[in-house]
Amino acid sequence: MTTSTQEKIPVTVLTGYLGAGKTTLLNRILSEPHGKKFAVIVNEFGEIGIDNELVVNADEEVFEMNNGCICCTVRGDLVRIIDGLMRRKGKFDAIIVETTGLADPAPVAQTFFMDEQVGAKTKLDAVVTVADAKWLHHRLKDAPEAKNQIAFADVILINKTDLVEGEELREVEARIRAINPYARLHCTERAQVDIAEVVGRNAFDLDRILEVEPSFLEAEEEHDHHDDHDHDHDHGHEYHHRHGLKHYHDEEMQSVSLRTANPLNPDKFFPWVQDLVANEGPNILRCKGILSFKDDPERFVFQGVHMILDGDHQRPWGADEKRESRIIFIGRNLPEEKIRQGFDSCIA
């Protein structure tokens, strides 16, 4: 019997280009009195500039911080480190893994699906990308990894916003939305964001996306947005329509959204989605969904990274909850029509 999603330790993968502000965010997590205990896995302890005065004690690779968080370094095998952490179960609420600035976050995220022992005890909670407000548009031109990091993210911090003018910032937001319309955006200075926005996002749960974007899976038609007073940066398209921002379409990246109120047939759905990621895997960066199967009282949630899928029953559907299936795919040059037809053929 596998551990249910509820009991698994949530893992946040933290990515972002060199100098965007990941270390600032990590230092905040490791030093502020937020009352939570995190295990933070970094590539090289010395390199990332964690303040040594915050370290209470250190044994081999694990450092305890004075706010109760622990920090360890990966020299090689992520799986081994996680395994070691799991022996300290109960000492921390969540794990944060920092990837190197040049890295594509995919292999790190995949570890949490591929390794059976790791997958049994942990779940990918969210991929958080820190982007530099001033330099992001240059990076998007010259560095494919930067684009991957944006496309991959569930949460994006547009950091160092104090260094750009309003117009420039809106331009950066529009570019990000063109690549990834679903991530939750936060505009920050010195990575000041509520820790709860970074950890405990439950990326599996598309309801979190619906918080951001009520019209999430509807076609991009104009909605009547009442112009409310609350101009925060968290409302995706709504923000755009209200503020008359230009919409970019990133030629290379697309997202495909599917939804149906008809129950799905699991015997058709699983082979279809497995086959899809087997064939299109390199182009599909992320996929995630909530599924309603015929004669199944529980919501099934799944997410994938390239060719690797992971899913589980999450909880029973609520009595007043609308039972419907919703899926998104984000990737490069996706065969939208083929995906839609395939999905339709899975309806029970």
DOBAFI-664831 format. One record per residue: chain; x, y, z of N, C-alpha, C in turn. Coordinates in pm, whole numbers, plus 32768, in hexadecimal, padded with zeros to 4 digits. Example, Ala and Ser with C-alpha at 12.3 -4.5 7.8 and 13.67 -1.06 7.14 Angstrom:
<recs>
 fiba  n.u  n.v  n.w ca.u ca.v ca.w  c.u  c.v  c.w
    A 8527 7DC7 830C 84CE 7E3E 830C 8528 7EB6 830C
    A 8505 7F1F 82C4 8557 7F96 82CA 850A 8003 8313
</recs>
This chain:
<recs>
 fiba  n.u  n.v  n.w ca.u ca.v ca.w  c.u  c.v  c.w
    A 8056 7F88 8000 8000 8000 8000 8059 807C 8000
    A 8049 80D1 7F9D 809F 8148 7F9B 8067 81B1 7FFA
    A 80BF 8207 8027 8095 8275 807E 8039 82D1 802E
    A 7FCD 82FD 806C 7F74 8355 8021 7FB6 83DE 8011
    A 7F88 8428 7FAD 7FC5 84AB 7F8F 7FC6 8505 800A
    A 7F61 84F7 8060 7F57 854A 80D7 7FD3 853C 812F
    A 8005 84C1 813E 806E 84AB 81A1 80FA 84BE 816A
    A 8106 84CC 80E8 818C 84D8 80AF 81C8 855F 80CE
    A 824C 8563 80D9 8290 85E2 80F5 8294 8635 8075
    A 8263 86B1 807A 8264 8705 8002 82F1 8737 7FE0
    A 8310 8738 7F60 8393 8764 7F31 8382 87DB 7ED3
    A 83CB 8846 7EEE 83CC 88BA 7E95 8450 88B9 7E49
    A 844A 88C2 7DC6 84C5 88CF 7D77 84D7 8963 7D57
    A 8549 8998 7D80 8562 8A27 7D70 85C7 8A3C 7CFF
    A 859E 8A86 7C9C 85F4 8A99 7C28 85F8 8B2D 7C03
    A 8650 8B50 7BA8 865A 8BDC 7B81 86E7 8BF7 7B4F
    A 86F3 8C5E 7AFD 8774 8C79 7AC1 87D5 8CB1 7B27
    A 8858 8CA3 7B09 88BE 8CD6 7B64 88A3 8D68 7B84
    A 88AA 8D88 7C05 889C 8E14 7C2C 880D 8E46 7C35
    A 87AA 8DEE 7C1D 871F 8E20 7C20 86ED 8E37 7CAD
    A 8729 8DF3 7D0F 86FE 8E09 7D9A 86D9 8D8B 7DE5
    A 8701 8D16 7DB0 86E0 8C9A 7DF7 8721 8C94 7E81
    A 879F 8CBF 7E89 87E7 8CB7 7F08 87A6 8D10 7F70
    A 877A 8D85 7F45 8736 8DE1 7FA1 86BA 8D9B 7FDA
    A 8670 8D59 7F82 85F7 8D13 7FAF 861C 8CA2 800F
    A 8684 8C54 7FEC 86AE 8BE6 8043 86DA 8C19 80CC
    A 8726 8C86 80CD 8753 8CBB 814E 86DD 8CE7 81A4
    A 8675 8D1B 8163 85FE 8D41 81AF 85BC 8CC5 81EB
    A 85B1 8C5C 8199 8571 8BE1 81CA 85C0 8BA6 823E
    A 8645 8BB0 8236 869A 8B72 829B 86B1 8BC9 8315
    A 8684 8C46 8312 86A2 8C9B 8385 8626 8CDB 83C4
    A 85BB 8CED 8378 8549 8D34 83B0 84F9 8CDC 8410
    A 84BB 8D1A 8474 846C 8CCD 84D4 83E0 8CAF 849F
    A 83D6 8C5D 8436 8352 8C42 83FA 830B 8BCE 843F
    A 8351 8B8F 84A1 830E 8B26 84EE 8304 8AA1 84A7
    A 8333 8A98 842E 8331 8A18 83E6 83BF 89E1 83E3
    A 83C8 895D 83D6 844E 8923 83CA 845E 88ED 833D
    A 84BF 8923 82F6 84D8 88F5 826E 855F 88AF 8268
    A 8567 884C 8212 85E8 8813 81F0 860B 884D 8168
    A 867B 8892 8160 86A2 88D4 80E4 871B 888C 80AA
    A 870F 8861 802E 877D 881A 7FED 87BC 8878 7F87
    A 883C 8895 7F99 887F 88F1 7F3E 88F2 88A9 7EF8
    A 891F 88E1 7E8A 898A 88A0 7E41 8A0D 88A3 7E8C
    A 8A36 8919 7EB2 8AB3 8925 7EFD 8A9B 8989 7F6C
    A 8AB1 8960 7FE6 8A90 89B5 8057 8ADB 8A3A 8050
    A 8B5F 8A34 803E 8BB0 8AAE 803C 8B89 8B0A 7FCB
    A 8B70 8ACD 7F58 8B55 8B1C 7EE0 8ADB 8B74 7EEB
    A 8A72 8B41 7F2F 89F8 8B8F 7F24 89F2 8C00 7F8A
    A 8A5C 8C0C 7FD9 8A65 8C82 802E 8A01 8C83 80A0
    A 89E9 8C0E 80DC 8993 8C10 8153 89E7 8C44 81C6
    A 89AB 8C99 8215 89F1 8CDB 8282 8A1A 8C75 82ED
    A 8A9E 8C63 82FE 8ACF 8BFE 835C 8AA5 8C15 83EC
    A 8A87 8C92 840D 8A5E 8CAE 8497 89D6 8C71 84B7
    A 898D 8C4C 844E 8909 8C11 8467 8913 8B7C 8484
    A 898B 8B43 846E 8999 8AB3 847F 89B1 8A93 8512
    A 895C 8A3C 854B 896B 8A17 85D7 89CE 89A4 85E2
    A 89B1 8935 859B 8A14 88CB 859B 8A10 8881 8517
    A 8A7C 883C 84FA 8A87 87FA 8479 8ABC 876D 848F
    A 8A7B 870B 8452 8AB9 8687 8451 8AC4 865C 83BF
    A 8B31 8626 8397 8B54 8604 830C 8B16 8667 82AA
    A 8AA2 8645 826F 8A6F 869E 8207 89F5 86ED 8233
    A 89CC 86DB 82AF 8950 871B 82DA 896E 8789 833F
    A 8935 87FF 8326 894F 8872 837C 88CC 889B 83BC
    A 88CE 88AF 843E 8852 88DC 847E 8858 8974 8490
    A 87E9 89B7 846F 87E6 8A49 8476 87A4 8A73 84F9
    A 87BA 8AF2 8520 8783 8B18 85A2 86EC 8B2D 85A1
    A 86AB 8B26 852D 8618 8B2C 8532 85DD 8AA0 8523
    A 8632 8A39 8534 85FE 89B0 8534 85FF 896E 84AB
    A 8617 89BB 8441 8620 897C 83BD 86A3 892F 83B3
    A 86A6 88D0 8357 8726 888E 8341 874C 88A0 82AF
    A 87CD 889A 8296 87FF 88B7 8211 8865 884C 81EE
    A 885F 8815 8178 88C5 87B4 8155 88F3 87CA 80C6
    A 8969 8795 80A6 89A0 87AD 8021 899B 872D 7FD1
    A 8984 873C 7F51 8988 86CA 7EF7 8A11 86CA 7EB7
    A 8A5D 8662 7ED1 8AD7 8652 7E82 8AC2 85CF 7E39
    A 8A76 85D5 7DCE 8A5E 8558 7D88 89CD 852E 7D8F
    A 89AF 84D6 7DED 8932 848D 7DDF 88BF 84C6 7E31
    A 8861 8504 7DEB 87EC 853F 7E2B 879B 84D4 7E77
    A 878E 8460 7E38 873E 83F4 7E74 8778 83CC 7EFC
    A 87FC 83C4 7F02 883D 839C 7F80 8823 8404 7FED
    A 882D 8483 7FC7 8815 84EF 8027 8786 84E9 805C
    A 8725 84D6 8002 8699 84D3 802B 8682 845C 8088
    A 86C1 83EE 8064 86B7 8376 80B6 86E9 8391 8144
    A 875A 83D9 814B 8792 83FD 81CE 8733 8459 821A
    A 86F7 84B8 81D3 869A 8514 8214 8622 84C9 824C
    A 85F2 8466 81FE 857B 841D 8227 858E 83D3 82AC
    A 860B 83B9 82CC 8626 8378 834D 860F 83D9 83C0
    A 860C 845A 839F 85F1 84BF 8406 855E 84E5 8403
    A 850A 848F 83D1 847D 84AD 83C0 8444 84EA 8440
    A 83EC 854C 842F 83B4 858C 84A5 8403 8609 84CC
    A 847E 8616 8494 84CF 868A 84B4 84B0 8702 845B
    A 8468 86EA 83ED 844C 8759 8391 83C6 8743 834D
    A 838B 87B3 831E 8306 87B0 82E0 830C 87A1 824A
    A 837A 87CF 820D 8380 87D0 817B 8412 87D5 8151
    A 842A 87B1 80D2 84B1 87B3 809C 84B7 881A 802C
    A 8523 8867 8028 8539 88C5 7FBA 85BB 889F 7F76
    A 85B8 888B 7EF4 8631 8866 7EAB 8658 88D7 7E4F
    A 86D1 890B 7E60 8700 8976 7E09 874C 8938 7D94
    A 872B 8961 7D1A 8775 892E 7CA6 87DD 8996 7C7E
    A 8844 896D 7C38 88A8 89D1 7C0E 8868 8A2F 7BA9
    A 889F 8AA8 7BA3 8864 8B11 7B4F 8859 8AEC 7ABC
    A 88B1 8A95 7A8D 88AE 8A76 79FF 8855 89FE 79E2
    A 8824 89C1 7A4C 87E5 893E 7A37 8757 8947 7A02
    A 8736 88E3 79B5 86AC 88C9 7992 8673 8882 7A0D
    A 8604 88B2 7A44 85D1 8874 7AC0 859B 87E6 7AAC
    A 8589 87BC 7A2F 8547 873A 7A17 8587 86C4 7A5F
    A 860A 86AF 7A53 8642 8637 7A92 862E 8633 7B29
    A 8636 86A9 7B67 8620 86AD 7BF8 8590 8688 7C17
    A 8532 86C5 7BCE 84A5 86A7 7BE4 8488 8614 7BCA
    A 84CA 85DC 7B64 84B0 8550 7B40 84DB 84EF 7BAD
    A 8543 8515 7BF7 8571 84BE 7C64 84FE 8497 7CC0
    A 84A1 84F6 7CD3 8435 84DE 7D34 83C9 8482 7CFC
    A 83D1 8467 7C79 8375 8405 7C3F 83BB 8380 7C29
    A 843B 8386 7C01 847B 830F 7BCC 84AA 82B0 7C37
    A 84E7 82E7 7C9E 851E 828F 7D03 84AC 8260 7D5D
    A 849D 81DC 7D63 8426 81A7 7DA5 8420 81CC 7E38
    A 8494 81C2 7E7B 8493 81DF 7F0B 847A 8272 7F26
    A 84B5 82C7 7ED4 84A0 8357 7EE5 840E 8378 7EC8
    A 83D9 8340 7E59 834F 835A 7E31 82E9 832A 7E96
    A 830D 82C2 7EE2 82AF 828D 7F45 82A0 82EB 7FBC
    A 8306 833E 7FD3 8304 8391 804C 82F5 8426 8032
    A 830D 844F 7FB5 8309 84DF 7F99 82AF 84F8 7F21
    A 8285 8575 7F12 8239 859A 7E9A 826B 8622 7E6A
    A 8270 8633 7DE8 8299 86B4 7DB2 822A 8717 7DD2
    A 824C 877D 7E20 81E6 87DC 7E4B 81DA 884F 7DE8
    A 824C 8884 7DBD 8249 88F0 7D5A 82D6 890B 7D28
    A 82DC 893E 7CAE 835A 8971 7C79 8351 8A09 7C82
    A 83AF 8A45 7CC8 83AF 8AD6 7CDB 8426 8B0F 7C90
    A 840D 8B6F 7C38 8478 8BAC 7BEA 848A 8C3D 7C14
    A 8505 8C62 7C30 8523 8CEE 7C4E 855C 8D2D 7BCE
    A 851D 8D98 7B9F 8547 8DD9 7B23 8574 8E67 7B42
    A 85D7 8E96 7AFA 860D 8F1C 7B0F 85C1 8F7D 7AB5
    A 8578 8FDA 7AF3 8522 9035 7AA6 8571 9080 7A3A
    A 85EE 90A1 7A58 863A 90F3 79FA 8673 90A0 7986
    A 86A0 9027 79A3 86EB 8FDD 793E 869E 8F6C 78FD
    A 8624 8F51 792B 85DD 8EDB 78F8 85CC 8EDD 7860
    A 85A5 8F51 7828 8589 8F4E 7798 8608 8F31 7747
    A 867E 8F59 777A 86FC 8F35 7735 8712 8E9E 773F
    A 86FA 8E69 77B9 870F 8DD9 77CF 86B4 8D87 7773
    A 8639 8DB5 7763 85DA 8D68 7711 860B 8D5F 7681
    A 8654 8DC6 7656 868A 8DC3 75CC 8701 8D66 75C2
    A 875A 8D6B 7628 87D9 8D24 7612 87E6 8CA1 765E
    A 8786 8C80 76B4 8798 8C08 7708 8719 8BB4 770B
    A 871A 8B43 76C3 86A2 8AEF 76C4 867D 8ABE 7751
    A 86E2 8AAF 77A9 86C3 8A81 7831 8669 8AE5 7878
    A 8680 8B66 785C 8630 8BCD 78A1 859D 8BBD 787A
    A 8587 8B9E 77FA 84FD 8B8C 77CC 84C0 8B0E 780A
    A 8511 8AA4 7813 84E2 8A29 7853 84BC 8A43 78E4
    A 850F 8A91 792A 84F2 8AAB 79B7 846D 8AF3 79C8
    A 844D 8B4E 796B 83CD 8B95 7971 835A 8B37 794D
    A 836C 8AEA 78E3 8301 8A90 78B6 82E3 8A27 791F
    A 8348 8A02 7969 833F 8996 79C9 82FC 89BC 7A4B
    A 82F7 8A40 7A66 82D8 8A6E 7AEE 8243 8A67 7B10
    A 8228 8A52 7B90 81A1 8A61 7BC8 8195 8AEB 7C07
    A 8206 8B1D 7C38 820A 8BA0 7C7A 8284 8BE9 7C43
    A 8274 8C69 7C1E 82E4 8CB6 7BEA 82F3 8D36 7C3C
    A 836B 8D4C 7C71 8389 8DCB 7CB3 83D1 8E23 7C4E
    A 8393 8E93 7C29 83DA 8EF4 7BD5 8420 8F4F 7C39
    A 84A1 8F36 7C49 84EB 8F76 7CB6 8536 8FF3 7C85
    A 8564 9043 7CE4 85AE 90BE 7CC6 8558 9121 7C77
    A 84D8 9126 7C99 847D 917F 7C51 849E 9211 7C69
    A 84ED 922C 7CD4 8513 92B6 7CEF 8574 92EC 7C86
    A 85AB 9291 7C32 860D 92BD 7BCF 85D0 92DB 7B46
    A 854A 92C9 7B3B 850D 92E3 7AB7 8498 9345 7AC4
    A 847A 9388 7A57 8406 93E2 7A51 8388 938F 7A3F
    A 8315 93CC 7A5E 8295 9386 7A54 827D 9346 79CC
    A 829B 9391 7964 8281 9361 78DD 82D6 92E6 78BD
    A 8353 92EC 78E9 83B1 927E 78D3 8382 9201 791D
    A 834E 9216 7996 831E 91A6 79E7 82A6 9163 79A3
    A 824C 91B6 796E 81D7 917C 792B 81FF 912D 78B0
    A 8266 915D 786D 829C 9117 77F9 82D0 908C 7821
    A 831A 9088 7890 8350 900A 78C3 82DD 8FAB 78E7
    A 8277 8FE1 7929 8203 8F8D 794D 81C1 8F53 78D1
    A 81B1 8FA6 786C 816F 8F78 77F2 81C0 8F09 77AF
    A 8246 8F18 77B0 829C 8EB0 7776 828F 8E2D 77C3
    A 8289 8E37 7847 827C 8DC0 789B 81F6 8D7B 787F
    A 818B 8DCB 7879 8106 8D93 7860 80FE 8D4D 77D8
    A 814A 8D7F 7777 8148 8D42 76F2 8182 8CB5 76F8
    A 81E2 8CA2 7751 8222 8C1F 775E 81D2 8BC6 77BC
    A 81A1 8C01 7829 815B 8BB2 788E 80E8 8C03 78C8
    A 806E 8BEB 7895 7FFC 8C3A 78C5 7FCA 8C0D 794F
    A 7FFD 8B9E 7982 7FBF 8B64 79FA 8009 8B7A 7A7C
    A 8088 8BA2 7A73 80D2 8BB1 7AEF 809B 8C27 7B3E
    A 80AE 8C21 7BBF 8086 8C91 7C13 80FC 8CF3 7C19
    A 80E2 8D70 7BF7 814F 8DD3 7BF2 8152 8E28 7C6F
    A 81CB 8E40 7CA1 81DC 8E9F 7D0F 824A 8EFF 7CE8
    A 8230 8F80 7CF2 8298 8FE3 7CD7 82DA 9004 7D5C
    A 835E 8FF1 7D63 83A1 8FFF 7DE5 841E 9056 7DDC
    A 8444 908D 7E50 84C8 90CB 7E60 850F 9077 7EC9
    A 858E 9059 7EB1 85DC 9006 7F0D 8591 8F87 7F37
    A 8549 8F4C 7ED7 8503 8ECC 7EEB 84A5 8ECE 7F64
    A 846D 8F43 7F82 840F 8F4D 7FF3 8388 8F15 7FC8
    A 836B 8E9A 7FF1 82E9 8E5F 7FD1 82C2 8E0A 8048
    A 8243 8DFE 8061 8215 8DAA 80CF 8244 8D1B 80B2
    A 8286 8CDE 8114 82BE 8C58 8101 8250 8BF5 80D5
    A 81D6 8C0D 8104 8166 8BB4 80E0 8149 8BB6 804A
    A 8176 8C20 8007 8161 8C26 7F76 81C7 8BD1 7F2A
    A 8231 8BAC 7F70 829C 8B61 7F30 8290 8ACC 7F54
    A 8270 8AB2 7FD1 826A 8A28 8002 81D9 8A07 8024
    A 81AF 898D 8007 8125 8966 8025 80C5 8997 7FBC
    A 80F1 899C 7F3F 809A 89CC 7ED3 803F 895F 7E9F
    A 8067 88E3 7EB5 8019 8873 7E83 7FFF 887E 7DEC
    A 806C 8877 7DA2 8065 888B 7D10 800C 8825 7CCC
    A 7FFD 87B2 7D0D 7FA3 874D 7CD8 7F19 8788 7CC5
    A 7EF7 87E0 7D23 7E6B 8804 7D2C 7E4D 887B 7CD3
    A 7E07 8860 7C66 7DE8 88CC 7C09 7D8F 8935 7C49
    A 7D52 8913 7CBB 7D00 8978 7CFE 7D56 89F1 7D20
    A 7DD7 89D8 7D3A 7E30 8A47 7D57 7E3D 8AA0 7CDD
    A 7E3C 8A63 7C67 7E46 8AB2 7BEC 7DC4 8AFF 7BDA
    A 7D56 8AC0 7BFC 7CD6 8B04 7BEA 7CCB 8B7E 7C45
    A 7D13 8B7B 7CB7 7D17 8BF4 7D0B 7D52 8C67 7CBA
    A 7DB9 8C47 7C6E 7DFF 8CAD 7C22 7DA7 8CDD 7BB2
    A 7D65 8C7F 7B71 7D29 8C9B 7AF0 7CA2 8C55 7AE8
    A 7C39 8C98 7B14 7BB7 8C55 7B17 7B90 8C23 7A8C
    A 7BBA 8C6C 7A26 7B92 8C43 799E 7BFC 8BE7 7963
    A 7C45 8BA8 79BE 7CBC 8B5A 799C 7CB4 8B09 791B
    A 7C4F 8AB4 7911 7C51 8A5B 789E 7BEF 8A83 7831
    A 7BBB 8AFD 783A 7B60 8B25 77D0 7BB3 8B65 7762
    A 7B7A 8B6B 76ED 7BC4 8BA8 767E 7BE6 8C36 76A3
    A 7C45 8C6E 765C 7C78 8CF2 7680 7C17 8D62 765C
    A 7B95 8D4A 766C 7B3C 8DB8 7645 7B41 8E25 76AF
    A 7B1A 8E9A 768A 7B16 8F09 76EA 7AAA 8EEB 7751
    A 7ACB 8EFB 77CE 7A64 8EED 7835 7A42 8F77 7866
    A 79CC 8F86 789B 79AA 9008 78D5 79E9 900F 795E
    A 7A59 904F 7966 7A98 905A 79EA 7A6C 90DD 7A26
    A 7A2B 90D4 7A9B 7A0A 9151 7ADD 7A8F 9189 7B0D
    A 7AA2 9209 7AF8 7B23 9243 7B1A 7B2A 9258 7BB0
    A 7B56 91F0 7BF8 7B59 9203 7C89 7BD8 924E 7CAE
    A 7BE0 926F 7D2E 7C4D 92C7 7D5A 7CCD 927A 7D6F
    A 7CC4 91F7 7D6A 7D35 91A6 7D98 7D92 9183 7D26
    A 7DF7 91D7 7D0F 7E4E 91C0 7C9B 7EC6 916B 7CC2
    A 7EAF 90F4 7CFB 7F28 90AA 7D1D 7F59 9061 7CA2
    A 7FCB 9020 7CB1 800B 8FE6 7C3B 7FEA 8F52 7C2E
    A 7F80 8F25 7C71 7F6D 8E95 7C74 7EFF 8E65 7C19
    A 7EC8 8EBC 7BC7 7E52 8E8E 7B80 7E65 8E83 7AEA
    A 7ED0 8E44 7AC2 7EE3 8E22 7A36 7E9E 8E79 79D1
    A 7E45 8E3B 7986 7E05 8E7F 7916 7DAE 8EF2 7944
    A 7D71 8EDF 79B8 7D17 8F46 79E8 7D63 8FCA 79F0
    A 7DDB 8FC0 7A26 7E31 9034 7A36 7E4B 9071 79AC
    A 7E62 9019 794B 7E82 9049 78C5 7E0E 9092 7885
    A 7D96 9059 788D 7D24 909A 784E 7D0D 9122 788E
    A 7D14 9124 7913 7CF6 91A0 7959 7D5A 920C 7937
    A 7DD9 91E4 792B 7E3F 924A 791B 7E68 925B 788A
    A 7E1C 921D 7832 7E35 922F 77A3 7EC3 9208 777A
    A 7EF7 919D 77B8 7F7F 9176 7794 7F82 9130 770F
    A 7FF7 9137 76CE 7FF9 90ED 7650 800D 9059 766D
    A 7FD0 900A 7617 7FDF 8F79 7624 804A 8F4C 75C5
    A 80AD 8F08 75F9 810E 8ECB 75A0 80E2 8E3C 7589
    A 8105 8E07 7517 80F6 8D76 7508 8180 8D42 74EB
    A 81B0 8CEE 7542 8234 8CB8 752C 8226 8C4A 74C5
    A 8266 8C5D 7453 8252 8BFF 73E2 8275 8B71 740C
    A 82D9 8B6A 7461 8313 8AE7 747C 82C6 8A9C 74E9
    A 8298 8AE6 754E 8257 8AA7 75C1 81C0 8AAF 75B4
    A 817C 8A43 75D2 80E9 8A4B 75D8 80B6 8A07 7655
    A 8039 8A26 7672 7FF5 89D8 76D8 7F71 89AA 769D
    A 7F4A 8931 76C0 7ECB 88F9 7691 7E7A 88D6 770E
    A 7DFF 8907 7713 7DA9 88EF 7787 7D31 889D 775D
    A 7D0E 883C 77AD 7C9D 87E4 778E 7C40 87E0 7806
    A 7BC0 87D5 77EA 7B63 87C4 785B 7AE7 877E 782A
    A 7AAD 872A 787E 7A2B 86EE 785D 79E0 86CF 78DD
    A 795C 86DD 78D6 7907 86BB 7949 78DF 8627 7942
    A 78FB 85E5 78D0 78DB 8557 78C5 7946 8503 7908
    A 791C 849B 7950 7982 8448 7991 79DB 8402 7929
    A 7A58 83E9 794F 7AB6 83A6 78F5 7ABC 8311 7913
    A 7AE2 82C5 78AF 7AF8 8236 78C1 7B8D 8220 78DD
    A 7BAF 81F1 7958 7C3E 81E4 7979 7C86 8182 791C
    A 7C3E 811C 78EB 7C7E 80B9 7893 7CA2 80F5 780C
    A 7C62 8164 77EC 7C88 81AA 7770 7CEB 821B 778D
    A 7CD2 8261 77FD 7D23 82D8 781A 7DB7 82B5 7830
    A 7DD2 8253 7887 7E5E 8237 78A9 7EB2 820D 7830
    A 7E80 81AD 77DD 7ED0 818B 7766 7EE3 8204 770A
    A 7E7A 8257 76FD 7E86 82CC 76A4 7EF2 832D 76D6
    A 7EEE 834E 7757 7F4B 83B3 778A 7FDA 837B 778C
    A 7FE7 82F9 77AB 806D 82BA 77A9 80A7 82C0 771D
    A 8053 82A1 76BC 807D 829F 7631 80A4 832D 7603
    A 8052 838E 762D 806C 8419 7608 80F5 8446 763C
    A 8110 842C 76BD 8190 845C 76F3 8205 840A 76BC
    A 81EB 838C 7699 8256 833C 765D 8280 8379 75D7
    A 821C 83A8 7589 823B 83DF 7505 8263 8472 7507
    A 8220 84BE 755D 8238 854F 755D 828B 857D 75D4
    A 82B8 851C 7624 82F9 853C 76A4 8361 85AA 76A1
    A 83C0 85A5 7641 8428 860C 7643 83EC 8698 7632
    A 837A 86A2 75EE 833C 8725 75D7 82E0 8750 7648
    A 82B0 86EF 7697 8255 8712 7705 82AB 872D 7780
    A 82B0 87AC 77AA 8300 87CB 7820 82B5 87A0 789E
    A 8238 87CD 78A8 81E9 87AA 791E 815C 8786 78F2
    A 811E 872C 793C 808E 871B 792D 8056 86FE 79B7
    A 7FDA 8726 79CB 7F9B 8708 7A4B 7F05 8708 7A3B
    A 7EC2 86C2 7A93 7E31 86BD 7A84 7DEB 8685 7AFE
    A 7D6A 86A0 7B01 7D0F 8663 7B63 7CAB 8616 7B10
    A 7C93 8597 7B32 7C3F 8543 7ADE 7BCA 850A 7B2B
    A 7B5A 8505 7AE5 7AE3 84C5 7B1D 7AC9 8446 7ACB
    A 7ADD 83D3 7B09 7AC8 8354 7AC3 7A3C 831F 7ADF
    A 7A07 82D6 7A80 7982 829A 7A8C 7980 823B 7B04
    A 7914 8244 7B51 7900 81ED 7BC7 7972 81F6 7C2E
    A 79B6 8266 7C32 7A23 8276 7C93 7A03 82EE 7CEA
    A 79EF 82D9 7D6D 79C7 8349 7DC4 7A3B 83AA 7DE2
    A 7AB6 8387 7DBA 7B29 83DB 7DDF 7B62 8428 7D69
    A 7B98 849D 7D87 7BDF 84EB 7D22 7C66 84A9 7D0A
    A 7C8C 849D 7C8D 7D10 846A 7C6D 7D64 84DF 7C3D
    A 7DDB 84F1 7C76 7E30 8561 7C4A 7EAF 8527 7C0D
    A 7EE1 8569 7BA5 7F5F 853A 7B6D 7FB1 85AF 7B3E
    A 8034 859B 7B35 8087 85FE 7AF4 80FB 85B7 7AB3
    A 8138 85F8 7A54 81A5 85B9 7A0C 8212 861D 79EB
    A 8289 85E8 79D9 82FD 8632 79AD 8335 85E5 7936
    A 8332 8622 78C1 835A 85DA 7848 830F 8555 783F
    A 835A 84E4 783E 8317 8464 7825 82EA 841F 78A6
    A 8301 845E 7916 82E6 8417 7993 8267 844C 79D2
    A 820A 83F2 79EE 818B 8419 7A28 817F 83E0 7AB4
    A 8137 8425 7B07 8120 83F7 7B8E 8093 841F 7BB4
    A 8048 83C7 7BF1 7FBF 83EB 7C15 7F8D 839A 7C8B
    A 7F21 83C7 7CC6 7EEE 8387 7D3E 7E60 83B7 7D59
    A 7E12 8364 7D9E 7D92 8395 7DCF 7DAF 83F9 7E3D
    A 7D65 8466 7E39 7D86 84D0 7E96 7D24 84D3 7F0B
    A 7CA5 84DC 7EEE 7C3F 84E1 7F58 7BB8 84CE 7F13
    A 7B4F 84B1 7F61 7ACB 84A4 7F21 7A9C 852C 7EE9
    A 7A4D 8528 7E7F 7A10 85A3 7E4A 79AF 85D8 7EB3
    A 79AF 865B 7EC5 7953 8697 7F25 78C3 868F 7EF3
    A 7865 8691 7F51 77D8 8682 7F2E 77AB 86F1 7ECE
    A 77DB 876A 7EE6 77AD 87DA 7E91 7816 8801 7E2A
    A 7877 87A8 7E13 78E3 87C6 7DB6 78BA 879B 7D29
    A 78DF 87EE 7CC8 78C1 87CB 7C3D 7925 8760 7C11
    A 78F1 86EA 7BF0 794D 867F 7BC8 7972 868F 7B36
    A 79EC 86BB 7B1D 7A17 86C4 7A92 7AAC 86AA 7A8C
    A 7AD9 8688 7A13 7B67 866E 7A00 7BA6 86E8 79BE
    A 7C1C 870D 79EF 7C63 877F 79B4 7CF7 875A 79A8
    A 7D30 8776 7936 7DBE 8756 791F 7E01 87CB 78D8
    A 7E80 87E3 78F8 7ECF 883E 78A6 7F52 87FC 787C
    A 7F7E 881E 7804 8002 87F7 77D3 804B 8877 77B1
    A 80CA 8880 77D6 811D 88F2 77AE 8197 88BA 7767
    A 81B7 88ED 76F1 822B 88B8 76AC 8248 8900 762A
    A 8299 88C0 75D8 82C1 88FA 7558 8278 88B3 74E8
    A 8243 8901 748A 8208 88C9 7410 81AE 8851 742C
    A 814D 8864 7480 80F5 87F4 74A4 808A 87DE 7439
    A 8068 8760 741B 8001 8744 73B5 7F76 8751 73F3
    A 7F47 87CE 73FB 7ECE 87EB 744A 7E56 8798 741C
    A 7E40 8793 7399 7DC9 874E 7366 7DCC 86BA 738B
    A 7E40 867F 737B 7E50 85F1 739B 7E36 85D9 7432
    A 7E67 8635 7485 7E53 8627 7516 7DBE 8630 7537
    A 7D79 8692 74F9 7CEA 86A3 7516 7C99 8628 74ED
    A 7CB5 85F6 7475 7C6B 8581 7446 7C85 8508 74A0
    A 7D03 84F7 74C4 7D26 8486 751B 7CDD 848D 75A1
    A 7CD9 8505 75D8 7C97 8519 7659 7C01 84FA 764C
    A 7BC4 852C 75E0 7B35 8513 75CB 7B17 847F 75C3
    A 7B76 8432 758C 7B5C 83A3 757C 7B63 8357 7601
    A 7B8E 839D 766C 7B98 835D 76F0 7B18 836D 7743
    A 7AB7 83B9 770D 7A3B 83CE 7759 79EE 834B 7761
    A 79BF 832B 77D9 797E 82A8 77EF 78FA 829F 77A3
</recs>
